[in-house]
Amino acid sequence: MLLQATSFREQLATIGTELVDGIMAAVPKIVLGTLFLALAYVSIKIILTIARSVFERLYPSSQRLVVDLTVTVIAIFLWFGAALVLLNIVGLGNVAASLGTASGFIGLGVAFALQDMIADTVAGVYLLRDPDFNEGYRVDTASVTGTITAIGLRKTRLRVEDGSLVVLANREVEKRWRLTESSREESAG
């Protein structure tokens, strides 16, 4: 019985020593990771401020939604990259590599699932930037002729002859539309 108690004490001492050694080995990584996180936070805030400033100059205030979307996408990529680097710094490089690979596959799957929404958003950006496609203009699309009442990132709203409102996906509008003669005369006059 005395032999078992001594063996148990030795095991406890060994476990305690290994725990303290592990903590002492982890402290520099944790400090370095914390410093990196602080530096990443400041750097990302500066980059996002600059990006917002640049995109606000490129797009008029009526297209703030495009600016917000672009800055949000940039922020997501920067923070994800910072998280992967942080995992590498604290010694979890294999986890970071696995997350990077898995997120690539997930991103591919999400992009495939949301391809119509992404196509609408990209077409919406093009329509919002087009000087010949503005609210109040009369346009012919592939399926409808009407006056533009609103242009969003995903949908365009047209008021047709009978007064009803038609909502079209931007990818369908952007593919094939043209100004009517009355819009040309209004924009020239």
C-alpha positions in Angstrom: 0.0 0.0 0.0 2.9 2.4 0.8 4.4 1.6 -2.6 1.2 2.6 -4.3 1.0 5.9 -2.4 4.6 6.7 -3.4 3.9 5.9 -7.0 0.8 8.0 -7.0 2.7 11.0 -5.5 5.4 10.6 -8.2 2.8 10.5 -10.9 1.2 13.7 -9.5 4.6 15.4 -9.3 5.3 14.4 -12.9 1.9 15.6 -14.1 2.4 18.9 -12.2 5.9 19.4 -13.7 4.6 18.7 -17.2 1.7 21.1 -16.7 4.0 23.9 -15.5 6.5 23.2 -18.3 3.6 23.3 -20.8 2.3 26.6 -19.5 5.8 28.1 -19.5 6.3 27.0 -23.1 2.9 28.4 -24.1 3.3 31.9 -22.5 5.6 33.3 -25.2 3.2 32.1 -27.9 0.2 33.6 -26.1 2.0 36.9 -25.7 3.1 36.9 -29.3 -0.4 36.0 -30.4 -1.9 38.8 -28.3 0.5 41.3 -29.8 -0.3 40.1 -33.3 -4.0 40.4 -32.6 -3.6 44.0 -31.4 -1.5 44.9 -34.4 -4.0 43.1 -36.8 -6.9 45.0 -35.2 -5.2 48.4 -35.8 -4.0 47.5 -39.3 -7.4 46.1 -40.4 -9.2 49.2 -39.0 -6.8 51.5 -41.0 -7.2 49.4 -44.2 -11.0 49.4 -43.9 -11.1 53.2 -43.3 -9.0 53.7 -46.4 -11.1 51.3 -48.4 -14.3 53.0 -47.3 -12.9 56.4 -48.2 -11.8 55.2 -51.7 -15.1 53.5 -52.4 -17.1 56.5 -51.2 -15.3 58.6 -53.7 -16.0 56.1 -56.5 -19.7 55.7 -55.8 -22.2 58.5 -55.1 -24.0 58.6 -51.8 -27.1 57.0 -53.4 -25.0 53.9 -53.9 -23.9 53.5 -50.2 -25.1 49.9 -50.3 -22.4 49.0 -52.8 -19.7 50.7 -50.6 -21.0 48.9 -47.4 -21.0 45.5 -49.2 -17.5 46.0 -50.6 -16.1 47.1 -47.2 -17.8 44.2 -45.5 -16.4 41.6 -47.9 -12.9 43.1 -47.5 -13.3 43.0 -43.7 -14.3 39.3 -43.7 -11.3 38.3 -45.8 -8.9 40.4 -43.6 -10.2 39.0 -40.3 -10.2 35.4 -41.7 -6.6 35.8 -42.8 -5.7 37.3 -39.4 -7.4 34.4 -37.6 -5.4 31.9 -39.7 -2.1 33.7 -39.0 -3.0 33.8 -35.2 -3.6 30.1 -35.2 -0.2 29.6 -36.8 1.5 31.9 -34.3 0.1 30.0 -31.3 1.3 26.7 -32.7 -1.8 25.4 -34.4 -0.5 25.6 -38.0 -2.1 22.3 -39.0 -5.5 23.6 -37.7 -5.0 26.8 -39.7 -4.2 24.9 -42.9 -7.2 22.6 -42.4 -9.5 25.6 -41.8 -8.1 27.4 -44.9 -8.7 24.3 -47.1 -12.2 23.7 -45.6 -13.2 27.3 -46.0 -12.2 27.2 -49.6 -14.5 24.2 -50.2 -17.3 25.8 -48.2 -16.9 29.1 -50.1 -17.1 27.1 -53.4 -20.3 25.4 -52.2 -21.8 28.6 -51.0 -20.9 30.4 -54.2 -22.5 27.6 -56.2 -25.6 27.7 -54.1 -25.9 31.5 -54.2 -24.8 31.9 -57.9 -28.1 33.6 -58.8 -27.9 36.0 -55.9 -24.3 36.8 -56.7 -25.2 37.3 -60.4 -28.0 39.7 -59.3 -25.6 41.6 -57.1 -22.9 42.0 -59.8 -25.5 43.0 -62.3 -26.9 45.5 -59.8 -23.5 47.1 -59.4 -23.2 47.5 -63.2 -26.7 48.9 -63.4 -26.1 51.3 -60.6 -22.9 52.5 -62.3 -24.6 52.9 -65.7 -25.4 56.6 -66.5 -28.1 55.5 -68.9 -30.0 53.4 -66.3 -31.5 55.7 -63.7 -34.8 56.1 -61.7 -37.4 57.8 -63.8 -36.1 56.5 -67.2 -38.3 54.4 -69.4 -36.7 51.1 -70.5 -37.5 48.0 -72.4 -36.2 44.8 -70.9 -36.4 41.3 -72.3 -39.9 40.8 -70.7 -41.3 44.2 -69.7 -41.4 47.9 -70.7 -41.8 50.4 -67.9 -40.4 53.3 -65.9 -37.6 52.6 -63.4 -38.8 53.3 -59.9 -36.0 51.8 -57.9 -32.6 50.1 -58.5 -31.2 47.9 -55.8 -28.3 45.5 -55.6 -30.5 42.5 -56.4 -33.7 43.8 -58.0 -35.0 46.5 -60.2 -38.5 47.8 -59.9 -40.4 49.1 -62.9 -43.8 50.8 -63.1 -45.6 49.4 -66.2 -48.4 51.0 -68.4 -51.3 49.7 -66.3 -49.7 51.2 -63.1 -48.6 47.9 -61.6 -45.2 47.5 -60.1 -43.0 44.7 -61.6 -39.9 43.5 -59.8 -37.2 42.0 -61.9 -33.9 40.2 -61.0 -31.0 42.4 -62.0 -29.3 39.6 -63.9 -32.3 39.5 -66.2 -32.5 43.2 -66.7 -28.7 43.7 -67.3 -28.6 41.0 -69.9 -30.9 42.9 -72.3 -32.4 46.3 -71.8 -32.6 49.5 -73.8 -33.8 53.0 -73.3 -37.0 53.9 -75.0 -37.2 57.0 -77.2 -39.1 59.0 -74.6 -36.3 58.5 -72.1 -33.7 59.7 -74.7 -35.8 62.8 -75.3 -36.1 63.5 -71.5 -32.4 63.0 -70.8 -31.5 65.3 -73.8 -33.9 68.0 -72.9 
